[in-house]
Amino acid sequence: MTKTRHYTPELSRELVRKLYFAAKAEGIPMTRWLNRLVDGALKELSETSNNQGAVEAA
């Protein structure tokens, strides 16, 4: 059986270090903290894109 491969971006060591300590300060695993961060940023980006479209259509 073959495994499905996913895109895994490489992050700089310094960025991973910053992410690790930010998550540690929150007391949660880095992966959980990063998932929340990215999810929130994508939602904000989507809302911004939708709002700009509404303004341009007016």
N, C-alpha and C positions, 0 to 999 in steps of 0.2 A: 504494500500500500504506500503511495507517495504522500509526502507531507505538502500541505499548501504553504507557499512561501509568501511572506508579507514584507512590504517595504519597511526597512528599519533605518531611519536616518542616523548618521553619526553626529553626535554632539561633541563640542570641544570639552576637554577635561575640566577647564575652568568653569564652563557653564554647568556641567554636571555637579561640580563641587558646590556652586552657588545654589542650585536646585536642592541638593541634598541637605544643606544647612538650613535653607528656608523651610523645608518640610519638617526637619528635625525640630525647629523652633515651634512648629504647630503641633508637634507630637504625633504625626501620622506618617505612614510610609511615603517615600518619595513618589512612587507610581500613583498612589491615590491622590496626593497633593497635585501632581502634574496633570492628571486627568481632569481634576476640578478646574485647574487654571486654564487649560486648553479649551475645555468645554465652555467655560464662561467667556473666554475671548472669542470663540467662534459664534456664540449666541449674540454677543455684542456687535461683532462684525456683521452678522446677518441682519440685526435690527437696524444698524447704521445704513446698510445697503438698501433695505426696504424703505427706510425713511427718506433717503435721498431720491429713490425712484418716485415716491409719492410727491415730493417737493417738485421734482422736474416735470411730473405729469400735470401739475396744477397750472 
